[in-house]
Amino acid sequence: MLNVNAPPCSPRASFGGDSLAPWPPQVPLKPGRSLMDWIRLTKSGKDLAGVKGRLVEVTEEELAKHSSKEDCWICIRGFVYNVTPYMEYHPGGEEELMKAAGTDGTDLFDQVRTTVSPDKTHFILAQYFNLCYS
């Protein structure tokens, strides 16, 4: 039986946010940093991850070295992604990515992306970031 008086179940509700506000919160992006600009950049053929298309084994110690805005790697579900080129394009802002910089950001990612399956997560991220393997 459906309980029509139940509060809405959404990530916004669990974080106490306004149910009409976008979640996660978005920040204004600089000109030339839209989603379409990012897609164009990813299709340009540039080596955005800086690993020349190869898989690189990454230890926790190595991951921790990449924790700045100028050099930011994040691990999600055992895969390490170089998100440095994406920092200025992220709709939640650089600070959201920096929360997981140099660490395993799986829990933080799952708090925001509650409807994305693990397989789809990897598929989406691998398209945009040549990945490193942890």
Helices and strands as residue ranges (DSSP letters): H 11-14, H 35-42, H 60-64, E 67-68, E 71-76, E 79-82, G 84-89, H 94-98, H 106-112, H 118-128, E 131-133
